């Protein structure tokens, strides 16, 4: 259900935050993923960052949410609207790993803390960026049966 919630959030953010810039979003999931329960506040903050930090007025911005299920869940949120230099990517990834956020990395650091609580070493998050591809945030989550505790978004949640 978190995937459907995330798709709704993309639509809301695109209407609210596009500032006249063109934006397209793409949801690509393995079969059955939309019926999976994902922890709350894992995907949504990353997508929100696409709008807050990843805008570009030069061209159409594409935001991709890709979710695959193998031995664990692999989630990618990619924003083609901006690019970060390698030094900045390394600094953000270091802050995420160390749990020492600044104003630009607090959301990603909070996600890392949630992943650590839920999955321990079986959860991970990092950032990549390259010219022409934009910024990608990659999350890996253990399957539900390997989860340590429960902070899930389900249709029954208030």
C-alpha positions in Angstrom: 0.0 0.0 0.0 3.0 2.3 0.5 3.6 2.1 -3.2 0.1 3.4 -4.0 0.6 6.1 -1.3 3.9 7.1 -2.9 2.3 7.3 -6.3 -0.4 9.6 -4.9 2.3 11.7 -3.2 4.1 12.1 -6.5 0.9 13.5 -8.1 0.3 15.9 -5.2 3.9 17.1 -5.2 3.9 17.5 -9.0 0.8 19.8 -8.7 2.1 21.7 -5.7 5.8 22.1 -6.3 6.3 22.0 -10.1 6.6 25.9 -10.2 5.6 25.8 -13.9 8.4 23.4 -14.8 7.4 20.2 -16.6 7.6 17.0 -14.7 6.8 13.4 -15.5 6.8 10.6 -13.0 7.2 6.9 -13.7 6.4 4.0 -11.5 8.1 0.7 -12.3 7.5 -2.2 -10.0 7.8 -6.0 -10.2 4.4 -7.8 -10.2 2.8 -7.9 -6.8 4.9 -5.1 -5.3 1.9 -2.8 -5.0 0.4 -5.3 -2.5 3.5 -5.3 -0.3 3.6 -3.4 3.0 6.6 -1.1 3.3 7.7 0.9 6.4 6.3 4.3 6.8 8.4 7.4 5.9 10.9 5.5 3.8 9.9 6.2 0.2 7.9 9.5 0.7 10.8 11.7 2.0 13.1 10.6 -0.8 10.4 11.6 -3.4 9.8 14.9 -1.6 13.5 15.6 -2.0 13.1 15.4 -5.8 10.9 18.5 -5.6 12.6 20.4 -2.8 16.3 19.8 -3.9 16.1 18.5 -7.4 14.5 21.0 -9.6 15.6 22.1 -13.0 14.0 24.8 -15.2 16.0 23.8 -18.2 14.2 20.7 -19.3 11.5 18.2 -18.4 12.3 16.6 -15.1 11.6 12.8 -14.9 11.1 11.1 -11.5 11.3 7.4 -11.4 10.2 5.1 -8.6 11.5 1.6 -9.3 10.9 -1.3 -6.9 12.2 -4.9 -7.3 11.9 -7.9 -5.1 14.8 -10.4 -5.0 16.4 -11.6 -1.8 15.4 -8.2 -0.5 13.5 -5.2 -1.7 15.5 -2.8 -4.0 14.0 0.7 -4.2 15.4 3.4 -6.5 14.1 7.0 -6.7 15.8 8.8 -9.5 15.4 12.5 -10.4 16.8 13.6 -13.8 16.3 17.3 -12.9 19.6 17.9 -11.1 23.1 16.6 -10.7 25.6 16.6 -7.8 29.4 16.6 -8.1 31.2 13.5 -6.8 32.6 15.3 -3.8 29.1 16.4 -2.7 27.7 12.9 -3.2 30.6 11.4 -1.1 29.9 14.0 1.7 26.2 13.2 1.8 26.8 9.5 1.8 29.3 9.9 4.6 26.8 11.9 6.7 24.2 9.2 6.1 26.5 6.5 7.1 27.7 8.4 10.2 24.3 9.7 11.2 25.6 13.2 11.3 23.1 15.2 9.2 23.2 18.8 8.1 20.4 20.8 6.6 20.7 19.1 3.2 20.9 15.5 4.5 18.6 15.3 7.5 15.8 13.4 5.7 18.2 10.8 4.3 19.9 10.4 7.7 16.5 9.9 9.4 15.6 7.2 6.8 18.9 5.5 7.6 18.0 5.5 11.3 14.6 3.9 10.5 16.2 1.3 8.3 18.7 0.5 11.0 15.9 0.1 13.6 13.9 -2.1 11.3 16.5 -4.1 9.5 19.9 -3.7 11.1 22.6 -4.5 8.6 19.9 -5.8 6.1 18.7 -2.2 5.4 20.7 0.4 3.5 20.5 3.7 1.7 22.9 5.7 -0.4 23.0 8.4 -3.0 24.5 8.4 -6.5 24.7 11.1 -9.2 25.9 11.4 -12.7 25.6 13.9 -15.6 22.6 13.1 -17.8 21.2 10.7 -15.3 20.6 13.0 -12.4 20.4 11.9 -8.8 19.4 8.4 -7.6 18.7 7.4 -4.0 19.0 3.6 -3.5 17.3 1.8 -0.6 17.6 -1.9 0.3 15.2 -3.5 2.7 15.0 -7.0 4.1 11.9 -8.9 3.3 9.1 -8.6 5.9 9.9 -11.9 7.6 13.4 -10.6 8.3 12.2 -7.3 9.7 13.2 -6.5 13.4 10.1 -4.4 14.3 6.9 -3.1 12.8 6.4 0.5 11.5 4.3 -0.4 8.5 1.9 1.6 6.4 -1.1 -0.5 5.7 -4.6 0.3 4.6 -5.8 -0.3 8.2 -3.4 2.3 9.7 -4.8 5.5 11.1 
